[in-house]
Amino acid sequence: MTKAEIVSEIAKSTGVDKASVLATVEKFMEIVKDSLASGEHVYLRGFGSFIVKTRSEKTARNISKNTTIIIPKHKIPAFKPAKVFMNEVKELDK
């Protein structure tokens, strides 16, 4: 599902015009990105958490040059779904 499809679904189910829904979705994503960039986690009860994970330094190989390189420790954004959310998705298999 794309952002445009999400906006259409929200607009259809709430009766709010698409422009307002799009502005709200854009602002939500901006706030989540800014929070993660400043090191804050975003918790949405019943949905999940947007968190910042730290990856350790590791050694990798450049196979074309046959050399080893060190990938430094770095941070990445991640999403951890809530248990309720996980259970709903797991129920789809049954």
N, CA, C and O atoms as a printed pandas DataFrame, in Angstrom:
     atom_number atom_name residue_name chain_id  residue_number  x_coord  y_coord  z_coord
0              1         N          MET        A               1    0.852   -1.179    0.000
1              2        CA          MET        A               1    0.000    0.000    0.000
2              3         C          MET        A               1    0.894    1.237    0.000
3              4         O          MET        A               1    1.865    1.308    0.753
4              5         N          THR        A               2    0.566    2.192   -0.834
5              6        CA          THR        A               2    1.358    3.420   -0.931
6              7         C          THR        A               2    0.766    4.516   -0.043
7              8         O          THR        A               2   -0.333    4.382    0.494
8              9         N          LYS        A               3    1.526    5.599    0.093
9             10        CA          LYS        A               3    1.043    6.729    0.884
10            11         C          LYS        A               3   -0.249    7.293    0.289
11            12         O          LYS        A               3   -1.171    7.649    1.023
12            13         N          ALA        A               4   -0.312    7.373   -1.030
13            14        CA          ALA        A               4   -1.520    7.888   -1.697
14            15         C          ALA        A               4   -2.728    7.002   -1.394
15            16         O          ALA        A               4   -3.831    7.506   -1.184
16            17         N          GLU        A               5   -2.522    5.693   -1.370
17            18        CA          GLU        A               5   -3.616    4.773   -1.060
18            19         C          GLU        A               5   -4.056    4.916    0.398
19            20         O          GLU        A               5   -5.246    4.833    0.704
20            21         N          ILE        A               6   -3.103    5.128    1.281
21            22        CA          ILE        A               6   -3.437    5.341    2.698
22            23         C          ILE        A               6   -4.260    6.611    2.848
23            24         O          ILE        A               6   -5.267    6.626    3.555
24            25         N          VAL        A               7   -3.828    7.681    2.178
25            26        CA          VAL        A               7   -4.553    8.953    2.232
26            27         C          VAL        A               7   -5.971    8.770    1.699
27            28         O          VAL        A               7   -6.923    9.278    2.292
28            29         N          SER        A               8   -6.120    8.057    0.599
29            30        CA          SER        A               8   -7.451    7.823    0.025
30            31         C          SER        A               8   -8.349    7.044    0.981
31            32         O          SER        A               8   -9.521    7.382    1.151
32            33         N          GLU        A               9   -7.808    6.013    1.598
33            34        CA          GLU        A               9   -8.587    5.197    2.546
34            35         C          GLU        A               9   -9.034    6.022    3.745
35            36         O          GLU        A               9  -10.188    5.934    4.165
36            37         N          ILE        A              10   -8.127    6.825    4.297
37            38        CA          ILE        A              10   -8.478    7.662    5.456
38            39         C          ILE        A              10   -9.533    8.684    5.062
39            40         O          ILE        A              10  -10.510    8.887    5.783
40            41         N          ALA        A              11   -9.333    9.333    3.907
41            42        CA          ALA        A              11  -10.297   10.343    3.441
42            43         C          ALA        A              11  -11.670    9.722    3.221
43            44         O          ALA        A              11  -12.684   10.318    3.581
44            45         N          LYS        A              12  -11.711    8.528    2.632
45            46        CA          LYS        A              12  -12.978    7.855    2.358
46            47         C          LYS        A              12  -13.691    7.461    3.657
47            48         O          LYS        A              12  -14.906    7.623    3.772
48            49         N          SER        A              13  -12.941    6.947    4.628
49            50        CA          SER        A              13  -13.579    6.454    5.859
50            51         C          SER        A              13  -13.928    7.571    6.845
51            52         O          SER        A              13  -14.811    7.389    7.683
52            53         N          THR        A              14  -13.254    8.722    6.764
53            54        CA          THR        A              14  -13.535    9.802    7.711
54            55         C          THR        A              14  -14.353   10.941    7.120
55            56         O          THR        A              14  -14.965   11.715    7.857
56            57         N          GLY        A              15  -14.370   11.051    5.789
57            58        CA          GLY        A              15  -15.092   12.143    5.161
58            59         C          GLY        A              15  -14.292   13.433    5.093
59            60         O          GLY        A              15  -14.812   14.460    4.658
60            61         N          VAL        A              16  -13.038   13.396    5.516
61            62        CA          VAL        A              16  -12.161   14.572    5.456
62            63         C          VAL        A              16  -11.548   14.617    4.055
63            64         O          VAL        A              16  -11.270   13.576    3.461
64            65         N          ASP        A              17  -11.339   15.837    3.527
65            66        CA          ASP        A              17  -10.802   15.943    2.173
66            67         C          ASP        A              17   -9.356   15.431    2.108
67            68         O          ASP        A              17   -8.619   15.475    3.092
68            69         N          LYS        A              18   -8.978   14.948    0.923
69            70        CA          LYS        A              18   -7.669   14.314    0.738
70            71         C          LYS        A              18   -6.507   15.258    1.033
71            72         O          LYS        A              18   -5.477   14.824    1.547
72            73         N          ALA        A              19   -6.660   16.541    0.713
73            74        CA          ALA        A              19   -5.574   17.499    0.946
74            75         C          ALA        A              19   -5.251   17.609    2.435
75            76         O          ALA        A              19   -4.081   17.659    2.814
76            77         N          SER        A              20   -6.279   17.647    3.276
77            78        CA          SER        A              20   -6.073   17.742    4.727
78            79         C          SER        A              20   -5.453   16.455    5.267
79            80         O          SER        A              20   -4.558   16.491    6.111
80            81         N          VAL        A              21   -5.940   15.322    4.770
81            82        CA          VAL        A              21   -5.392   14.037    5.218
82            83         C          VAL        A              21   -3.936   13.919    4.804
83            84         O          VAL        A              21   -3.106   13.475    5.596
84            85         N          LEU        A              22   -3.608   14.310    3.574
85            86        CA          LEU        A              22   -2.227   14.253    3.101
86            87         C          LEU        A              22   -1.322   15.131    3.953
87            88         O          LEU        A              22   -0.221   14.717    4.316
88            89         N          ALA        A              23   -1.774   16.343    4.275
89            90        CA          ALA        A              23   -0.985   17.243    5.115
90            91         C          ALA        A              23   -0.751   16.624    6.494
91            92         O          ALA        A              23    0.338   16.748    7.054
92            93         N          THR        A              24   -1.766   15.964    7.037
93            94        CA          THR        A              24   -1.644   15.326    8.348
94            95         C          THR        A              24   -0.668   14.155    8.301
95            96         O          THR        A              24    0.178   14.017    9.185
96            97         N          VAL        A              25   -0.778   13.322    7.285
97            98        CA          VAL        A              25    0.128   12.174    7.144
98            99         C          VAL        A              25    1.567   12.653    6.954
99           100         O          VAL        A              25    2.489   12.104    7.558
100          101         N          GLU        A              26    1.761   13.673    6.119
101          102        CA          GLU        A              26    3.102   14.233    5.895
102          103         C          GLU        A              26    3.689   14.773    7.200
103          104         O          GLU        A              26    4.859   14.535    7.501
104          105         N          LYS        A              27    2.879   15.497    7.972
105          106        CA          LYS        A              27    3.352   16.067    9.236
106          107         C          LYS        A              27    3.689   14.956   10.221
107          108         O          LYS        A              27    4.685   15.052   10.939
108          109         N          PHE        A              28    2.867   13.890   10.268
109          110        CA          PHE        A              28    3.142   12.756   11.148
110          111         C          PHE        A              28    4.505   12.148   10.816
111          112         O          PHE        A              28    5.314   11.893   11.708
112          113         N          MET        A              29    4.750   11.918    9.522
113          114        CA          MET        A              29    6.026   11.316    9.118
114          115         C          MET        A              29    7.195   12.245    9.441
115          116         O          MET        A              29    8.261   11.779    9.842
116          117         N          GLU        A              30    7.007   13.537    9.271
117          118        CA          GLU        A              30    8.056   14.506    9.581
118          119         C          GLU        A              30    8.384   14.490   11.076
119          120         O          GLU        A              30    9.555   14.538   11.454
120          121         N          ILE        A              31    7.365   14.423   11.919
121          122        CA          ILE        A              31    7.573   14.399   13.363
122          123         C          ILE        A              31    8.292   13.122   13.783
123          124         O          ILE        A              31    9.186   13.161   14.628
124          125         N          VAL        A              32    7.905   11.988   13.198
125          126        CA          VAL        A              32    8.576   10.724   13.517
126          127         C          VAL        A              32   10.045   10.795   13.106
127          128         O          VAL        A              32   10.920   10.412   13.883
128          129         N          LYS        A              33   10.329   11.283   11.889
129          130        CA          LYS        A              33   11.715   11.395   11.420
130          131         C          LYS        A              33   12.528   12.329   12.302
131          132         O          LYS        A              33   13.659   12.007   12.665
132          133         N          ASP        A              34   11.963   13.491   12.653
133          134        CA          ASP        A              34   12.682   14.449   13.493
134          135         C          ASP        A              34   12.950   13.881   14.887
135          136         O          ASP        A              34   14.020   14.098   15.455
136          137         N          SER        A              35   11.979   13.155   15.431
137          138        CA          SER        A              35   12.158   12.547   16.749
138          139         C          SER        A              35   13.270   11.511   16.724
139          140         O          SER        A              35   14.121   11.492   17.613
140          141         N          LEU        A              36   13.268   10.652   15.715
141          142        CA          LEU        A              36   14.310    9.631   15.613
142          143         C          LEU        A              36   15.676   10.267   15.371
143          144         O          LEU        A              36   16.679    9.797   15.909
144          145         N          ALA        A              37   15.725   11.324   14.573
145          146        CA          ALA        A              37   16.992   12.004   14.297
146          147         C          ALA        A              37   17.576   12.630   15.556
147          148         O          ALA        A              37   18.794   12.743   15.691
148          149         N          SER        A              38   16.701   13.041   16.486
149          150        CA          SER        A              38   17.203   13.636   17.731
150          151         C          SER        A              38   17.389   12.582   18.820
151          152         O          SER        A              38   17.694   12.922   19.963
152          153         N          GLY        A              39   17.209   11.295   18.472
153          154        CA          GLY        A              39   17.467   10.218   19.422
154          155         C          GLY        A              39   16.274    9.799   20.253
155          156         O          GLY        A              39   16.400    8.934   21.120
156          157         N          GLU        A              40   15.116   10.395   20.007
157          158        CA          GLU        A              40   13.908   10.032   20.760
158          159         C          GLU        A              40   13.211    8.862   20.085
159          160         O          GLU        A              40   13.255    8.717   18.863
160          161         N          HIS        A              41   12.567    8.028   20.895
161          162        CA          HIS        A              41   11.769    6.930   20.372
162          163         C          HIS        A              41   10.315    7.398   20.267
163          164         O          HIS        A              41    9.897    8.289   21.006
164          165         N          VAL        A              42    9.554    6.809   19.364
165          166        CA          VAL        A              42    8.144    7.142   19.188
166          167         C          VAL        A              42    7.335    5.895   19.489
167          168         O          VAL        A              42    7.486    4.878   18.813
168          169         N          TYR        A              43    6.470    5.964   20.508
169          170        CA          TYR        A              43    5.670    4.822   20.927
170          171         C          TYR        A              43    4.208    5.059   20.564
171          172         O          TYR        A              43    3.626    6.071   20.953
172          173         N          LEU        A              44    3.615    4.129   19.821
173          174        CA          LEU        A              44    2.209    4.201   19.453
174          175         C          LEU        A              44    1.528    2.955   20.022
175          176         O          LEU        A              44    1.635    1.864   19.462
176          177         N          ARG        A              45    0.833    3.135   21.134
177          178        CA          ARG        A              45    0.211    2.009   21.837
178          179         C          ARG        A              45   -0.707    1.228   20.899
179          180         O          ARG        A              45   -1.538    1.806   20.197
180          181         N          GLY        A              46   -0.543   -0.089   20.900
181          182        CA          GLY        A              46   -1.354   -0.962   20.072
182          183         C          GLY        A              46   -0.866   -1.094   18.640
183          184         O          GLY        A              46   -1.382   -1.919   17.886
184          185         N          PHE        A              47    0.127   -0.291   18.251
185          186        CA          PHE        A              47    0.659   -0.339   16.891
186          187         C          PHE        A              47    2.118   -0.769   16.897
187          188         O          PHE        A              47    2.478   -1.776   16.287
188          189         N          GLY        A              48    2.962    0.001   17.592
189          190        CA          GLY        A              48    4.373   -0.353   17.674
190          191         C          GLY        A              48    5.225    0.847   18.035
191          192         O          GLY        A              48    4.718    1.917   18.372
192          193         N          SER        A              49    6.528    0.645   17.958
193          194        CA          SER        A              49    7.486    1.684   18.336
194          195         C          SER        A              49    8.476    1.919   17.209
195          196         O          SER        A              49    8.994    0.979   16.606
196          197         N          PHE        A              50    8.724    3.180   16.942
197          198        CA          PHE        A              50    9.796    3.564   16.035
198          199         C          PHE        A              50   10.984    3.856   16.942
199          200         O          PHE        A              50   10.913    4.738   17.797
200          201         N          ILE        A              51   12.082    3.114   16.757
201          202        CA          ILE        A              51   13.231    3.240   17.650
202          203         C          ILE        A              51   14.503    3.451   16.837
203          204         O          ILE        A              51   14.525    3.262   15.621
204          205         N          VAL        A              52   15.562    3.848   17.543
205          206        CA          VAL        A              52   16.875    3.997   16.934
206          207         C          VAL        A              52   17.752    2.881   17.493
207          208         O          VAL        A              52   17.942    2.779   18.705
208          209         N          LYS        A              53   18.285    2.046   16.600
209          210        CA          LYS        A              53   19.171    0.959   17.002
210          211         C          LYS        A              53   20.604    1.341   16.669
211          212         O          LYS        A              53   20.859    2.072   15.712
212          213         N          THR        A              54   21.534    0.839   17.469
213          214        CA          THR        A              54   22.946    1.068   17.209
214          215         C          THR        A              54   23.557   -0.223   16.684
215          216         O          THR        A              54   23.501   -1.256   17.351
216          217         N          ARG        A              55   24.129   -0.169   15.517
217          218        CA          ARG        A              55   24.824   -1.321   14.941
218          219         C          ARG        A              55   26.284   -1.255   15.355
219          220         O          ARG        A              55   26.902   -0.193   15.285
220          221         N          SER        A              56   26.831   -2.360   15.777
221          222        CA          SER        A              56   28.225   -2.422   16.211
222          223         C          SER        A              56   29.175   -2.288   15.029
223          224         O          SER        A              56   28.798   -2.483   13.874
224          225         N          GLU        A              57   30.421   -1.948   15.354
225          226        CA          GLU        A              57   31.451   -1.918   14.329
226          227         C          GLU        A              57   31.689   -3.354   13.867
227          228         O          GLU        A              57   31.673   -4.282   14.675
228          229         N          LYS        A              58   31.910   -3.534   12.566
229          230        CA          LYS        A              58   32.166   -4.880   12.074
230          231         C          LYS        A              58   33.138   -4.842   10.904
231          232         O          LYS        A              58   33.348   -3.806   10.272
232          233         N          THR        A              59   33.718   -5.993   10.638
233          234        CA          THR        A              59   34.653   -6.141    9.529
234          235         C          THR        A              59   33.914   -6.754    8.350
235          236         O          THR        A              59   33.164   -7.718    8.508
236          237         N          ALA        A              60   34.127   -6.197    7.186
237          238        CA          ALA        A              60   33.495   -6.705    5.967
238          239         C          ALA        A              60   34.561   -6.884    4.902
239          240         O          ALA        A              60   35.686   -6.407    5.053
240          241         N          ARG        A              61   34.207   -7.572    3.825
241          242        CA          ARG        A              61   35.166   -7.814    2.748
242          243         C          ARG        A              61   34.687   -7.170    1.456
243          244         O          ARG        A              61   33.512   -7.249    1.096
244          245         N          ASN        A              62   35.622   -6.536    0.772
245          246        CA          ASN        A              62   35.370   -6.034   -0.571
246          247         C          ASN        A              62   35.905   -7.119   -1.508
247          248         O          ASN        A              62   37.108   -7.193   -1.755
248          249         N          ILE        A              63   35.006   -7.960   -2.027
249          250        CA          ILE        A              63   35.471   -9.121   -2.784
250          251         C          ILE        A              63   36.067   -8.752   -4.139
251          252         O          ILE        A              63   36.867   -9.515   -4.682
252          253         N          SER        A              64   35.699   -7.606   -4.695
253          254        CA          SER        A              64   36.268   -7.223   -5.988
254          255         C          SER        A              64   37.735   -6.817   -5.851
255          256         O          SER        A              64   38.521   -7.042   -6.771
256          257         N          LYS        A              65   38.115   -6.223   -4.722
257          258        CA          LYS        A              65   39.511   -5.808   -4.494
258          259         C          LYS        A              65   40.236   -6.765   -3.548
259          260         O          LYS        A              65   41.437   -6.623   -3.316
260          261         N          ASN        A              66   39.506   -7.738   -3.005
261          262        CA          ASN        A              66   40.042   -8.710   -2.065
262          263         C          ASN        A              66   40.684   -8.023   -0.850
263          264         O          ASN        A              66   41.798   -8.359   -0.449
264          265         N          THR        A              67   39.965   -7.066   -0.281
265          266        CA          THR        A              67   40.449   -6.361    0.902
266          267         C          THR        A              67   39.375   -6.401    1.981
267          268         O          THR        A              67   38.202   -6.659    1.709
268          269         N          THR        A              68   39.804   -6.139    3.205
269          270        CA          THR        A              68   38.847   -6.040    4.301
270          271         C          THR        A              68   38.661   -4.570    4.645
271          272         O          THR        A              68   39.595   -3.772    4.566
272          273         N          ILE        A              69   37.441   -4.232    5.027
273          274        CA          ILE        A              69   37.150   -2.868    5.447
274          275         C          ILE        A              69   36.426   -2.921    6.784
275          276         O          ILE        A              69   35.774   -3.911    7.117
276          277         N          ILE        A              70   36.551   -1.866    7.523
277          278        CA          ILE        A              70   35.870   -1.766    8.810
278          279         C          ILE        A              70   34.656   -0.865    8.625
279          280         O          ILE        A              70   34.775    0.277    8.182
280          281         N          ILE        A              71   33.501   -1.389    8.965
281          282        CA          ILE        A              71   32.283   -0.581    8.941
282          283         C          ILE        A              71   32.103   -0.040   10.352
283          284         O          ILE        A              71   31.930   -0.818   11.290
284          285         N          PRO        A              72   32.140    1.268   10.520
285          286        CA          PRO        A              72   32.073    1.839   11.874
286          287         C          PRO        A              72   30.701    1.648   12.523
287          288         O          PRO        A              72   29.709    1.368   11.850
288          289         N          LYS        A              73   30.672    1.805   13.831
289          290        CA          LYS        A              73   29.420    1.756   14.587
290          291         C          LYS        A              73   28.519    2.865   14.066
291          292         O          LYS        A              73   28.969    3.990   13.848
292          293         N          HIS        A              74   27.226    2.540   13.865
293          294        CA          HIS        A              74   26.297    3.551   13.345
294          295         C          HIS        A              74   24.890    3.263   13.843
295          296         O          HIS        A              74   24.593    2.170   14.325
296          297         N          LYS        A              75   24.035    4.264   13.715
297          298        CA          LYS        A              75   22.649    4.151   14.167
298          299         C          LYS        A              75   21.725    4.023   12.973
299          300         O          LYS        A              75   21.964    4.610   11.918
300          301         N          ILE        A              76   20.649    3.234   13.156
301          302        CA          ILE        A              76   19.665    3.051   12.101
302          303         C          ILE        A              76   18.265    3.136   12.698
303          304         O          ILE        A              76   18.068    2.760   13.854
304          305         N          PRO        A              77   17.290    3.623   11.932
305          306        CA          PRO        A              77   15.911    3.608   12.415
306          307         C          PRO        A              77   15.339    2.199   12.288
307          308         O          PRO        A              77   15.708    1.448   11.386
308          309         N          ALA        A              78   14.436    1.851   13.199
309          310        CA          ALA        A              78   13.812    0.534   13.168
310          311         C          ALA        A              78   12.378    0.651   13.678
311          312         O          ALA        A              78   12.019    1.614   14.354
312          313         N          PHE        A              79   11.572   -0.347   13.339
313          314        CA          PHE        A              79   10.197   -0.407   13.808
314          315         C          PHE        A              79   10.004   -1.714   14.547
315          316         O          PHE        A              79   10.358   -2.781   14.045
316          317         N          LYS        A              80    9.440   -1.629   15.743
317          318        CA          LYS        A              80    9.143   -2.821   16.528
318          319         C          LYS        A              80    7.636   -2.866   16.723
319          320         O          LYS        A              80    7.082   -2.038   17.446
320          321         N          PRO        A              81    6.959   -3.829   16.083
321          322        CA          PRO        A              81    5.496   -3.889   16.198
322          323         C          PRO        A              81    5.044   -4.291   17.596
323          324         O          PRO        A              81    5.741   -5.028   18.294
324          325         N          ALA        A              82    3.879   -3.806   18.000
325          326        CA          ALA        A              82    3.294   -4.162   19.300
326          327         C          ALA        A              82    2.802   -5.606   19.246
327          328         O          ALA        A              82    2.537   -6.140   18.170
328          329         N          LYS        A              83    2.684   -6.227   20.409
329          330        CA          LYS        A              83    2.236   -7.623   20.475
330          331         C          LYS        A              83    0.844   -7.793   19.868
331          332         O          LYS        A              83    0.586   -8.777   19.174
332          333         N          VAL        A              84   -0.050   -6.845   20.125
333          334        CA          VAL        A              84   -1.402   -6.910   19.563
334          335         C          VAL        A              84   -1.333   -6.913   18.042
335          336         O          VAL        A              84   -2.027   -7.687   17.383
336          337         N          PHE        A              85   -0.502   -6.056   17.497
337          338        CA          PHE        A              85   -0.314   -5.953   16.054
338          339         C          PHE        A              85    0.260   -7.257   15.502
339          340         O          PHE        A              85   -0.213   -7.767   14.487
340          341         N          MET        A              86    1.273   -7.788   16.168
341          342        CA          MET        A              86    1.895   -9.048   15.746
342          343         C          MET        A              86    0.878  -10.178   15.735
343          344         O          MET        A              86    0.840  -10.979   14.801
344          345         N          ASN        A              87    0.062  -10.238   16.768
345          346        CA          ASN        A              87   -0.933  -11.310   16.859
346          347         C          ASN        A              87   -1.962  -11.215   15.730
347          348         O          ASN        A              87   -2.381  -12.239   15.191
348          349         N          GLU        A              88   -2.368  -10.002   15.371
349          350        CA          GLU        A              88   -3.311   -9.823   14.259
350          351         C          GLU        A              88   -2.714  -10.305   12.947
351          352         O          GLU        A              88   -3.401  -10.934   12.142
352          353         N          VAL        A              89   -1.441  -10.013   12.731
353          354        CA          VAL        A              89   -0.788  -10.440   11.506
354          355         C          VAL        A              89   -0.622  -11.959   11.500
355          356         O          VAL        A              89   -0.806  -12.600   10.465
356          357         N          LYS        A              90   -0.279  -12.525   12.634
357          358        CA          LYS        A              90   -0.111  -13.986   12.731
358          359         C          LYS        A              90   -1.426  -14.708   12.461
359          360         O          LYS        A              90   -1.424  -15.811   11.914
360          361         N          GLU        A              91   -2.535  -14.106   12.834
361          362        CA          GLU        A              91   -3.853  -14.723   12.628
362          363         C          GLU        A              91   -4.184  -14.849   11.141
363          364         O          GLU        A              91   -5.013  -15.677   10.764
364          365         N          LEU        A              92   -3.555  -14.049   10.302
365          366        CA          LEU        A              92   -3.821  -14.105    8.857
366          367         C          LEU        A              92   -3.389  -15.431    8.253
367          368         O          LEU        A              92   -3.952  -15.869    7.250
368          369         N          ASP        A              93   -2.383  -16.081    8.860
369          370        CA          ASP        A              93   -1.898  -17.366    8.353
370          371         C          ASP        A              93   -2.867  -18.499    8.611
371          372         O          ASP        A              93   -2.850  -19.501    7.897
372          373         N          LYS        A              94   -3.703  -18.361    9.608
373          374        CA          LYS        A              94   -4.568  -19.463   10.012
374          375         C          LYS        A              94   -5.801  -19.575    9.168
375          376         O          LYS        A              94   -6.625  -20.461    9.393
